[in-house]
Amino acid sequence: MIKNPSELAQYIGTLLSQKKLKLVTVESCTGGSLSKLVTDIPGASEWFDCGLVTYSNESKTKLAGVPEELIRQQGAVSQKVALAMAKGALDATQGDIAISTTGIAGPGGGSLDKPVGTVCFGFATRTGIFSTDKQQFSGNRSEVRDQSVLHCLQCLCHYLETGHF
């Protein structure tokens, strides 16, 4: 498995191009870092449709179609909200695969149930494959975000190689 995020993004771009698929990102805690990384690659417009940064709960609702009630019931940092973000991004775009991130990068904002470093991921495809994941990362704010981006790329790579997340 490729560990360097830039090299992994390049490889993913090649796989997406070969499969004629378009990627959509919908990011909260990563603040557009994933979108930036993939658009650093020349020719990304061939396989990258768009990136949404839905940092506030309101933007999760308005841009990604996450029901307000779901956020109230589950909290913004939850696997159900992450999946709703990914599904909503597909509904709002021309993408074929959507990846979402929502979490607590720190240094504050954590709780006993959701400590700093908690990040939830949502994955959705036009072919009806849906998945979620939850990780507990360590480190400072930047390190949590970097680990989150790498995890997204690794999951996407796994899907493109195997057909499941």
N, C-alpha and C positions, 0 to 999 in steps of 0.2 A: 504494500500500500504506500502510495506517495504521501509523504508527511509535509512537504513544503506547500503552503496554501496556494502560492502563485502557480507552481507547476501542476498542482491538482486541478486548479481552475482551468488551466490551459488544456489538460487532458479531458476534463468534463466538456469543455467547448468543442473539442474534436468529436467526442461521443454524441453530443447533442446535434452537431452538424450532420454527422453520418446518419443519424436517425431522423433527421429533419424535424426536430422538436425545439420548442421555444420555452425558455425558463422565465419564471416570474418570481420575484422575491417580495416578501412583505415582512418588514423588520420593525421591531420595537427596540429591544435592549441593544441590538447591534447597530442601530442608528444609521443604516445605509452602508455599513462596512462590507457586507457581502456583495451588494450591488457594485460598490466601488472596485472591489477586487476583480469581479468578473468583467467589468467594463474597462479595466486596464488592458485587457487582451485585445490586440488588433483583430478586427473582424467579428467582434462580439455581437454586432447588430444582426448577424445571421442567425444567432441562436438565443439571444437575450431580448425578451419583449419589453419588460419594464420592472422597475423596483419601486415599491411603496414604502415609505417610512411612516408607520402609524404609531407614533410614540405615545400620544394621549389616548385615553379611552374613547373620547369623542371621535378621533380620527379612525380608530379601529372600527367604530360603528359606521361612520360616514363613508370611508374609503374602502374598507374591506368587508363591510356588510355584517359585522359581528353584532348579534342582538344585544341591546343594552341589558336585558334581563340575564343573559348568559354571563356577562361581565359582573353583574351584581351578585349572582349566585356563586360563581366559581372564582371570581377574582381575575384580574387581567393576566396574571401569571398562572396559567393552568393549561393542561393539555387540550381540554375542550375548546378553550379560546384560541389556542394555537391552531387547531384544526379548522375552526371557523374562519380564522384569518386566511389560511391557505385556500380553503374552498371559495371564500369571498373574492380573493384575488383572481382566481380562475374565472369566476363569473364576470368580473369587471374588465378582463383583459383578453388578449388573443393567445395567451400562453397555453402550453400543454402540461407543464409541470410547475407547481408552486411550492415554495418553501417558506415557512414563517418562523420567526423567533420572537419570544416574549419572555422576559426574565428580570432578574434583579442583579445588575452588574455591580452595585455598591458605589461607594463604601457604606452608605446607609440604605434604609428602606426594607431591610430584611425583618423577618419575624421567626418565631420558633417553628412554625409550619413551613415557612418559605424563607430560609436564610439567604443571605447574600451569596450569590453564585448559582442560585436555582434558575435554570433556563428550560423552557418548554419549547418544543419544536413541532410544527405541523407540516405534513407532506400530503399533497393532493395532485392527482393526475386526471386528465380529461377521460381516460379510460376507466375511471372509477376506483383507482387504487388509493386508499387513504391510510395514513399512519400518523402516530404521534410518538414523541419520545420526551423524556425528562432527564436532565443531567444536573449534577451538582459539581460545579467547577470551583477551583480554589484560585486565590491570587487577587491582585488588585483589579480595579475596574477595567483597565485596558486588557489585562490577561484573561479575564472572564469573557470579554467580548471576542478576543482573538480565538479562544478555545471554542466559543460558540460558532464562529464562522468556519473554523476547521471542521467541526462536527457536522455542520450543514453540508459542506463539500464532501466529506466522507460518506454521509448517508446518500447523497445524490449520486455519487460515483457507484456505490453499491447497487442502487436501484438501476442505474443505466447498464451495469454489467450483469445483473441477475434478474431484473424484472420485479424485485420487491425491496421494500425499505427495511 
